[in-house]
Amino acid sequence: MSQLRLTTALALALGLSAPLHAGSPAADAEKPAPAAESTQAKATNPFFARSTLPYQFPAFDRIGDADYAPAFEQGMVEALAEFEALRNSKEPPTFENTIVAMERGGEVLSRVSAVFGGLSSAHVSPAMQKVQAELAPKLSAFRDRIVLDDKMYARVKSLYDRRAELGLDAESTRLVERYHNDFVRAGATLSDADKTKLRANNAEMASLNAKFSQNMLAETNAAAVLVDSRESLKGLTEGAIRTAAEAAKARGHEGKYLIPLLNTTGQPALAALEDRDLRKRILDASMTRGSKGGEHDTREIISRVLTLRAERAALLGFPNHAAYVLADETAGTVEAVNSLLAQLAIPAVANARAEAADIQKVIDAEGGKFKLAAWDWSYYTEKVRKQKYDYDAEQLRPYFEADNVLQNGVFFAATRLYGITFKERKDLPVYQPEVRVFEVFNEDGSPLALFLLDLYARSSKRGGAWANAYVPQSTLRDTKPVISNNLNVPKPPAGEPTLLTWDEVNTLFHEFGHALHGMFSNVTYPRFAGTSVPRDFVEYPSQVNEMWMTWPEVIANYAKHYKTGEALPQALLDKVKAADKFNQGFATTEYLGAALLDQSYHQIPASKVPGADTLLAFEATALKSAGVDFAPVPPRYRTTYFSHIMGGYSAGYYAYIWSEVLDANSVAWFKANGGLTRKNGDHFRKTLLSRGGSVDALELFRDFAGHAPDVNDLLERRGLTAPAAESTP
């Protein structure tokens, strides 16, 4: 997933970043601002002044739960005071006294939002969750106070209308255009009556989003499957069994075994467990999250949020939420997205059915008297893989020790391609002992960034993998980037190595692509820093970085047996590469199931949004209508635990496959131009990675690749036999 976007005070107001996701009644919008903090509080709260650590690295050792609320309160006081001075200025609006002033402002709010936004995903506490609920109404009021203000919008519009006469450089001109667009999309041109409706809508949505997030963390932790006997775990490695035993012990079930759940429908243990009943238990536990009733049920929340989104879109002049979202993405229209997804669905499901037939043959040959079910797929897929390609996934893990993959794989490729180097720093405070910090240098030795790696899963961490910026780059603010990668690798028992799966290695390379996007940022304004690009473009650079995982020079440098140092045998690697398109029908179908669900929910008006009791029936109908209702391959996320679309990817989950079109084109470009070379890396960095959102996204792609996007490279990669696309990004 992408990193959090910029966190200037105005970015928070415009909804461009991901700070708190909570809210309360709109009446709070009219409450007076809280009193300024005392001098003593300012002296002790680490957010009230710039960090004195290198790169303004957050002073995690000084930050406590009690610091967040006062910092948010004071940050809003200061930012609103700056805003009032701007809107009431008697000076005619200029680029400097309006746009640049907003980009400079709100430093306290920016700092606390960046840290809180990062840790509320990576290491949340009950106290932080309480902060979300208590402070988000004020942040909602803060946002609306700015973006719905007539005087401020008039100043921005005046500059927008005269932008060609202002003598600005290209980045500054684009900044004016984006500010105007942001205000309009936030509702600045609405009538007073509609603004009142919008404020109430925003506040309620924020509150519900926070509740969904907290429910899902609690529900996923509670849904972990407790196993009584070691015998039931036959098929798991000894390390995985010990990890399960330690997880059970940590929750007070000594002598038993606990299998925690990831955020996706599929679960890693399903590929290895021989006990079919246990496989079914695990998948059932995964697929029923949020739909079993009780305090953590999410159906009512989701139905209401979908309704509120549709109502907001209508207020803003759009037929539905998807149309509203896509108008500001590279896709542009729902028709373009629907065309791509439909083009992929037919061949994907056809390939999945062919894969299912191969699996059923194995089941029948082994004397299994049952029809392939969803909880069988991963387990028997490994058997088919072994039969077809003579290897299984567990053979690879001893060659992927985590630190070796990081330093001799991920970092090695970046050094070869971009000339950057890495030095681990153990003198900087971290929020968890296992978090690692590296300083990154340009080829000439000049400092570039700080990079944090938070590798392991824990109960205080949300599922999945993502990147975020604790400090975004900006020459205006004189800040260099501090970027974090977050994964959810199961932590092995003490003293044992962390051995990654093939997919986890791929994820490490992928997330580092986001980190590079943030670290290479070279823009003036925080509004454009790093991954502040359209949602359907943000995954593209990270997907490109995945290609170096199997690049011969790179994989030879890191894929070495953790005990013997022996290189991954070429014969085994050849088998892995030969299986490159293996199981792609399943992978594409489960992804498309989720992406199509997202669009189905967000391409309807409020009057057609299903209620809580009909939500799952709507899901079934939507999958069937899209032609992806193949029972052995459920969607990667079902509605009730589809966290992406309750957060920043609403009507945007298609972005992964949309970005992959650009990714596949770019991989072809690198291969055609010599691959892993400094010349190619410098070109990618200069034309695309360093530009952030300062240039139109598709213009950046054309600057890099020299042509418009073409879907055929993606179809070839995924082994999908389909006609050439008529509509591409």
VODRENTI-926435 format. One line per field, with one value per residue (C-alpha): z, x, y; residue in three letters; chain. Coordinates in steps of 0.25 Angstrom, whole numbers. Each point is the difference from the previous one (the first is absolute). Layout:
REM VODRENTI-926435
z [Z ...] .
x [X ...] .
y [Y ...] .
type [ALA ...] .
mol [A ...] .
//
This chain:
REM VODRENTI-926435
z [0 -2 11 7 -8 5 13 -1 8 -13 -6 13 -3 -14 4 -8 12 9 14 9 -6 10 2 7 -1 -9 11 5 -12 7 13 3 -1 12 9 -4 8 12 -1 8 -9 -12 6 3 -12 -11 -11 4 -6 -12 4 2 -4 -14 -11 10 4 9 15 2 14 4 -6 9 -2 9 -10 -12 4 5 -13 -9 9 -1 -15 -3 8 -8 -13 1 5 -13 -8 6 -3 -14 -3 6 -6 -6 -10 -14 -1 -6 -2 12 10 -3 -6 6 13 1 -4 11 11 10 4 14 -6 -12 10 9 -11 -7 12 5 -14 -1 14 0 -11 5 15 5 15 6 4 -14 -4 10 -6 -13 5 8 -9 -14 1 2 -11 -9 4 -3 -14 -3 6 -10 -13 1 3 -11 2 0 -13 -6 2 -6 -12 -3 -1 -8 -10 -2 1 -14 4 13 -6 7 -3 -4 14 6 -11 3 14 -2 -9 10 11 -8 -4 15 5 -11 3 15 -2 0 -11 6 6 15 2 -8 8 13 -5 -5 14 7 -11 2 15 0 -10 8 12 -7 -7 14 5 -11 1 15 -2 -11 9 12 -9 -7 13 6 -13 2 0 12 -2 11 -6 -6 -9 -7 -5 -8 -12 6 3 13 1 -3 10 11 -4 1 14 4 -5 8 12 -1 0 12 -7 4 -6 -12 -14 -5 -15 -2 -12 -11 -5 -13 -3 -2 11 -1 8 -10 -10 10 10 -3 9 -9 11 6 -13 -1 14 -4 -12 6 11 -10 -9 11 6 3 -3 12 8 13 3 -11 -12 -11 -9 5 0 -14 -5 6 -5 -14 1 5 -11 -11 7 0 -14 -4 8 -8 -13 -3 -3 10 8 -10 -10 10 4 -14 -6 8 -4 -12 -4 -1 -2 5 -14 -1 12 -3 -14 6 11 -10 -10 11 7 -11 -3 15 4 -12 5 14 -4 -8 12 9 -10 2 15 0 -8 12 10 -8 -2 15 3 5 -1 0 -10 1 10 3 12 -9 -11 7 5 -13 -8 6 -4 -14 0 5 -11 -11 4 10 12 11 6 13 -7 -2 14 5 -11 4 14 2 3 -12 -9 5 0 -12 -8 2 4 -10 -12 4 1 -14 -6 7 7 14 12 14 14 12 11 14 7 -4 9 -6 5 0 3 -13 -9 -8 -5 -12 -5 -15 -8 -14 -8 3 15 2 10 -7 10 12 -2 11 -2 9 -4 10 3 13 6 1 -15 -11 -11 -14 -4 -2 0 6 2 14 -7 -14 -9 -4 -3 4 14 -1 4 -5 0 11 -6 7 -6 8 -2 7 0 12 10 2 14 7 -6 -13 -14 -7 -13 -10 -10 -15 2 12 -8 -11 10 6 -14 -3 13 -2 -14 8 9 -12 -5 13 2 -14 1 -5 0 6 6 10 -8 -10 9 -3 -3 -1 -13 -5 7 -13 -2 14 -1 -13 4 11 -9 -10 12 1 -13 7 9 -11 -8 -1 6 12 3 -1 11 10 -2 9 9 14 6 -11 -8 -12 -12 -4 -10 -14 -3 11 -5 -14 5 8 -13 -8 9 -1 -6 9 8 -7 -3 15 4 -11 3 15 -2 -10 9 10 -10 -7 14 3 -13 2 13 -4 -14 6 6 14 -2 -5 11 7 15 10 -1 -16 -1 -2 -10 -8 0 -5 -11 -4 -1 -9 -9 -2 -4 12 9 0 14 1 -2 9 -1 7 9 3 3 15 2 -13 8 -13 -5 14 0 -12 -11 0 -15 -2 2 -15 2 2 -14 -7 5 -4 -14 1 8 -10 -11 9 2 -15 -1 10 -7 -13 5 7 13 13 -4 7 -13 0 15 -1 -12 9 12 -8 -9 10 14 4 -5 10 -4 -6 -14 -6 3 -15 -5 10 -6 -14 4 6 -10 -13 -3 4 9 -7 7 -8 9 12 -8 -4 14 7 -11 -4 -14 -3 -12 1 9 -7 13 8 11] .
x [0 4 6 -8 -1 5 -4 0 -11 -7 2 -8 -11 -1 0 13 7 -4 0 -12 -12 -11 -10 -13 -12 2 -5 15 4 -5 6 11 15 6 9 15 9 8 15 3 -8 7 14 -3 -9 9 -9 0 14 8 7 15 4 6 -10 -10 -2 -12 5 -7 6 -6 -14 -11 -14 -3 7 -9 -13 7 8 -12 -7 11 3 -14 0 12 -4 -14 7 9 -12 -8 11 0 -14 -2 13 -3 12 -4 2 14 6 9 -10 -10 4 15 -5 -10 11 9 -10 -5 13 -4 -12 8 10 -10 -9 12 4 -14 -4 12 -1 -15 3 13 -1 -14 -4 -13 3 3 -13 -7 7 -5 -14 1 8 -5 -13 9 9 -13 -4 14 0 -14 3 11 -5 -14 4 -5 11 12 -6 -2 15 4 -9 5 14 -5 -7 12 11 5 3 7 14 1 9 -7 -1 -5 -11 -4 -1 -10 -8 0 -4 -12 -4 1 -9 -10 0 -1 -13 4 -10 -12 -11 0 -12 8 13 -8 -4 14 6 -10 4 15 -1 -9 9 13 -7 -4 14 6 -9 2 15 -1 -10 8 13 -8 -8 13 7 -12 -2 13 -2 4 5 0 10 13 -4 -11 12 6 6 5 15 6 2 -14 -5 9 -5 -15 4 6 -12 -10 9 0 -15 -1 -2 13 1 -9 3 -5 -1 -2 -7 5 -9 -2 -10 11 9 14 -2 -10 11 6 -10 -4 -12 -11 -10 10 2 -15 0 11 -7 -14 6 7 -13 -10 8 -9 -13 -3 -8 5 8 10 -10 3 -12 -8 13 3 -14 -1 13 -3 -13 7 10 -11 -7 13 2 -14 2 13 -7 5 -9 7 12 8 -2 4 13 4 -1 13 7 8 -12 -9 -13 -8 -1 15 2 -12 6 13 -6 -10 11 8 -11 -4 14 3 -11 2 14 -4 -10 11 9 -12 -1 15 -2 -12 8 10 -11 -7 14 2 -13 -7 -15 -3 -1 10 -4 6 8 6 6 13 3 -2 6 13 -2 -3 12 9 -6 2 13 6 1 -8 0 7 12 3 -1 14 6 -8 6 -7 13 7 -12 0 14 6 -13 -9 11 10 -9 -3 15 3 -12 1 14 -6 6 -5 5 -8 -1 -3 1 -14 -12 -10 -14 2 14 -1 -2 13 5 9 6 1 10 1 12 8 -2 -10 -11 -13 -10 -3 -7 -7 -3 -11 -1 -7 -15 -6 -14 2 3 -11 2 6 12 2 9 -1 7 4 6 -3 10 -1 10 -10 0 15 -4 6 -8 -2 -7 -5 -3 -10 -2 -7 10 -2 11 8 3 12 13 -6 2 -11 -2 -9 -9 1 -12 6 13 -9 -7 13 5 -14 -1 14 -4 -10 12 8 -11 0 15 3 -11 6 -11 -2 -13 -5 -13 8 9 3 -12 -10 -4 -14 -4 1 14 6 2 7 14 -1 -4 12 9 -5 8 13 -4 3 11 11 11 -9 -6 14 5 -11 -6 9 -3 0 8 10 1 -3 -6 -14 2 -2 -9 -9 -1 -2 -12 -5 1 -7 -11 -1 -14 -5 -12 -2 -15 -2 8 -6 -14 0 6 -11 -11 4 3 -14 -7 6 -5 -14 -2 5 -7 -14 -8 -4 -14 6 10 -3 -3 8 -9 1 15 5 -11 4 14 -4 -8 11 10 -10 -3 15 2 10 -9 9 -2 14 6 -7 4 13 -8 -15 -9 1 15 3 9 5 -13 -3 13 7 -3 -15 -4 15 3 1 13 9 -3 -1 14 5 -3 10 9 0 4 11 6 0 7 11 3 0 10 10 -7 7 9 3 -4 -14 -1 4 -10 -12 4 1 -12 -10 5 5 -12 -11 -13 6 -3 -12 1 -1 9 10 -2 2 12 6 -4 -2 -13 -15 -4 -3 -7 6 12 -9 -8 12 6 -12 -2 -14 -4 -9 -1 8 -7 -8 2 13 4] .
y [0 14 9 11 13 13 5 15 7 4 -14 -5 10 -5 -14 -4 -7 -11 5 -4 -7 4 11 4 9 12 9 -1 8 12 -1 10 -4 -6 9 0 -9 5 4 -12 -10 6 -3 -15 -4 -5 5 14 3 -6 -13 3 -14 -2 2 5 -15 -2 -1 -13 -2 13 -1 -6 -2 12 9 -2 7 13 0 -1 10 10 -3 3 13 5 -5 7 13 -1 -2 11 10 -5 1 13 6 14 -3 -4 -15 -4 -14 3 6 -11 -13 0 5 -12 -10 6 0 -10 -6 -5 -7 -6 -6 -6 -5 -7 -8 -3 -4 -10 -6 -1 -11 -5 0 5 0 1 14 4 -6 8 13 -4 0 13 9 -4 9 12 -4 -2 14 5 -5 5 14 2 -7 5 14 10 11 -10 -7 14 3 -14 2 14 -6 -12 9 9 -12 3 14 -2 -4 -13 -12 -13 -6 13 1 -15 3 11 -9 -11 9 5 -14 -5 11 -2 -15 2 8 15 4 -6 8 3 -11 -11 4 -3 -13 -3 3 -10 -10 2 -1 -13 -7 3 -6 -12 -2 0 -10 -9 0 -3 -11 -6 -1 -5 -10 -5 -2 -7 -9 -7 -15 -8 -14 -10 -11 1 -12 9 9 -11 7 12 2 -1 14 4 -10 6 14 -5 -5 13 8 -9 1 15 0 -9 -14 -7 -13 3 7 13 4 15 5 10 10 -7 -11 -11 -4 -5 -12 -5 -4 -10 -6 -14 0 4 3 10 6 3 5 10 5 1 8 9 2 2 12 12 -8 -9 11 6 12 -2 -2 9 -1 12 8 -3 2 14 4 -4 8 12 -1 0 11 9 -3 4 13 3 -3 -14 -12 -9 -1 -7 11 10 -8 -3 14 3 -12 -4 -9 12 -8 -12 -5 -1 -8 -9 -2 -5 -9 -6 -3 -7 -8 -10 -5 0 -9 -9 -2 -2 -11 -7 1 -6 -12 -3 1 -9 -11 0 -1 -12 -7 1 -7 13 -2 15 12 11 11 13 -5 -11 9 5 -14 -8 11 -3 -14 4 9 -11 -10 10 7 -10 10 5 14 -4 -4 14 6 -4 8 13 4 14 8 -6 3 14 4 -9 0 13 9 -6 2 14 3 -6 8 13 0 2 -6 -4 1 -6 10 -5 13 5 -4 -9 -3 -15 -7 -8 12 3 13 3 13 1 7 4 -5 13 -3 11 -3 -4 -6 -9 -13 -8 -15 -6 -14 -9 -2 3 2 15 1 -1 -10 1 8 15 12 13 13 5 12 3 7 15 11 10 -6 -4 -15 -13 -12 -10 -12 -13 -14 -8 -15 -11 -12 -10 2 -13 -6 6 -4 -4 6 8 -8 7 -6 3 9 7 3 6 9 5 4 6 8 5 6 9 3 4 9 7 1 5 11 13 10 14 -1 -11 -1 -8 -8 -14 -8 11 -5 -5 -13 -8 4 -1 -15 0 4 -11 -10 3 -2 -15 -3 0 -11 -10 8 -10 9 3 -13 -6 10 -3 -14 -8 -11 6 -12 -4 13 -8 7 -3 -11 5 -13 4 15 -5 -8 13 8 -10 0 15 0 -12 3 14 -4 -1 13 8 -5 2 14 4 -5 10 11 -2 -1 14 6 -7 7 13 1 1 11 1 -5 -14 -2 -13 0 -8 -12 -1 4 -14 -3 12 -5 -13 6 10 -12 -8 12 3 -15 -2 -8 -13 -6 -6 14 10 14 4 9 -2 12 -1 1 7 11 6 5 6 8 6 -10 2 -1 -2 -14 -2 9 -12 -6 13 4 -14 4 11 -9 -11 10 6 -14 -2 13 -3 -14 7 10 -9 -2 3 11 14 7 -7 3 14 2 -6 8 13 -1 -6 -4 13 8 -4 6 13 -5 -7 -15 -5 11 -6 -14 5 8 -13 -10 8 -5 -1 -12 -13 -12 -11 -1 -3 -10 -7 0 -6 -10 5 -2 11 10 13 11 11 8 1 10] .
type [MET SER GLN LEU ARG LEU THR THR ALA LEU ALA LEU ALA LEU GLY LEU SER ALA PRO LEU HIS ALA GLY SER PRO ALA ALA ASP ALA GLU LYS PRO ALA PRO ALA ALA GLU SER THR GLN ALA LYS ALA THR ASN PRO PHE PHE ALA ARG SER THR LEU PRO TYR GLN PHE PRO ALA PHE ASP ARG ILE GLY ASP ALA ASP TYR ALA PRO ALA PHE GLU GLN GLY MET VAL GLU ALA LEU ALA GLU PHE GLU ALA LEU ARG ASN SER LYS GLU PRO PRO THR PHE GLU ASN THR ILE VAL ALA MET GLU ARG GLY GLY GLU VAL LEU SER ARG VAL SER ALA VAL PHE GLY GLY LEU SER SER ALA HIS VAL SER PRO ALA MET GLN LYS VAL GLN ALA GLU LEU ALA PRO LYS LEU SER ALA PHE ARG ASP ARG ILE VAL LEU ASP ASP LYS MET TYR ALA ARG VAL LYS SER LEU TYR ASP ARG ARG ALA GLU LEU GLY LEU ASP ALA GLU SER THR ARG LEU VAL GLU ARG TYR HIS ASN ASP PHE VAL ARG ALA GLY ALA THR LEU SER ASP ALA ASP LYS THR LYS LEU ARG ALA ASN ASN ALA GLU MET ALA SER LEU ASN ALA LYS PHE SER GLN ASN MET LEU ALA GLU THR ASN ALA ALA ALA VAL LEU VAL ASP SER ARG GLU SER LEU LYS GLY LEU THR GLU GLY ALA ILE ARG THR ALA ALA GLU ALA ALA LYS ALA ARG GLY HIS GLU GLY LYS TYR LEU ILE PRO LEU LEU ASN THR THR GLY GLN PRO ALA LEU ALA ALA LEU GLU ASP ARG ASP LEU ARG LYS ARG ILE LEU ASP ALA SER MET THR ARG GLY SER LYS GLY GLY GLU HIS ASP THR ARG GLU ILE ILE SER ARG VAL LEU THR LEU ARG ALA GLU ARG ALA ALA LEU LEU GLY PHE PRO ASN HIS ALA ALA TYR VAL LEU ALA ASP GLU THR ALA GLY THR VAL GLU ALA VAL ASN SER LEU LEU ALA GLN LEU ALA ILE PRO ALA VAL ALA ASN ALA ARG ALA GLU ALA ALA ASP ILE GLN LYS VAL ILE ASP ALA GLU GLY GLY LYS PHE LYS LEU ALA ALA TRP ASP TRP SER TYR TYR THR GLU LYS VAL ARG LYS GLN LYS TYR ASP TYR ASP ALA GLU GLN LEU ARG PRO TYR PHE GLU ALA ASP ASN VAL LEU GLN ASN GLY VAL PHE PHE ALA ALA THR ARG LEU TYR GLY ILE THR PHE LYS GLU ARG LYS ASP LEU PRO VAL TYR GLN PRO GLU VAL ARG VAL PHE GLU VAL PHE ASN GLU ASP GLY SER PRO LEU ALA LEU PHE LEU LEU ASP LEU TYR ALA ARG SER SER LYS ARG GLY GLY ALA TRP ALA ASN ALA TYR VAL PRO GLN SER THR LEU ARG ASP THR LYS PRO VAL ILE SER ASN ASN LEU ASN VAL PRO LYS PRO PRO ALA GLY GLU PRO THR LEU LEU THR TRP ASP GLU VAL ASN THR LEU PHE HIS GLU PHE GLY HIS ALA LEU HIS GLY MET PHE SER ASN VAL THR TYR PRO ARG PHE ALA GLY THR SER VAL PRO ARG ASP PHE VAL GLU TYR PRO SER GLN VAL ASN GLU MET TRP MET THR TRP PRO GLU VAL ILE ALA ASN TYR ALA LYS HIS TYR LYS THR GLY GLU ALA LEU PRO GLN ALA LEU LEU ASP LYS VAL LYS ALA ALA ASP LYS PHE ASN GLN GLY PHE ALA THR THR GLU TYR LEU GLY ALA ALA LEU LEU ASP GLN SER TYR HIS GLN ILE PRO ALA SER LYS VAL PRO GLY ALA ASP THR LEU LEU ALA PHE GLU ALA THR ALA LEU LYS SER ALA GLY VAL ASP PHE ALA PRO VAL PRO PRO ARG TYR ARG THR THR TYR PHE SER HIS ILE MET GLY GLY TYR SER ALA GLY TYR TYR ALA TYR ILE TRP SER GLU VAL LEU ASP ALA ASN SER VAL ALA TRP PHE LYS ALA ASN GLY GLY LEU THR ARG LYS ASN GLY ASP HIS PHE ARG LYS THR LEU LEU SER ARG GLY GLY SER VAL ASP ALA LEU GLU LEU PHE ARG ASP PHE ALA GLY HIS ALA PRO ASP VAL ASN ASP LEU LEU GLU ARG ARG GLY LEU THR ALA PRO ALA ALA GLU SER THR PRO] .
mol [A A A A A A A A A A A A A A A A A A A A A A A A A A A A A A A A A A A A A A A A A A A A A A A A A A A A A A A A A A A A A A A A A A A A A A A A A A A A A A A A A A A A A A A A A A A A A A A A A A A A A A A A A A A A A A A A A A A A A A A A A A A A A A A A A A A A A A A A A A A A A A A A A A A A A A A A A A A A A A A A A A A A A A A A A A A A A A A A A A A A A A A A A A A A A A A A A A A A A A A A A A A A A A A A A A A A A A A A A A A A A A A A A A A A A A A A A A A A A A A A A A A A A A A A A A A A A A A A A A A A A A A A A A A A A A A A A A A A A A A A A A A A A A A A A A A A A A A A A A A A A A A A A A A A A A A A A A A A A A A A A A A A A A A A A A A A A A A A A A A A A A A A A A A A A A A A A A A A A A A A A A A A A A A A A A A A A A A A A A A A A A A A A A A A A A A A A A A A A A A A A A A A A A A A A A A A A A A A A A A A A A A A A A A A A A A A A A A A A A A A A A A A A A A A A A A A A A A A A A A A A A A A A A A A A A A A A A A A A A A A A A A A A A A A A A A A A A A A A A A A A A A A A A A A A A A A A A A A A A A A A A A A A A A A A A A A A A A A A A A A A A A A A A A A A A A A A A A A A A A A A A A A A A A A A A A A A A A A A A A A A A A A A A A A A A A A A A A A A A A A A A A A A A A A A A A A A A A A A A A A A A A A A A A A A A A A A A A A A A A A A A A A A A A A A A A A A A A A A A A A A A A A A A A A A A A A A A A A A A A A A A A A A A A A A A A A A A A A A A A A A A A A A A A A A A A A A A A A A A A A A A A A A A A A A] .
//
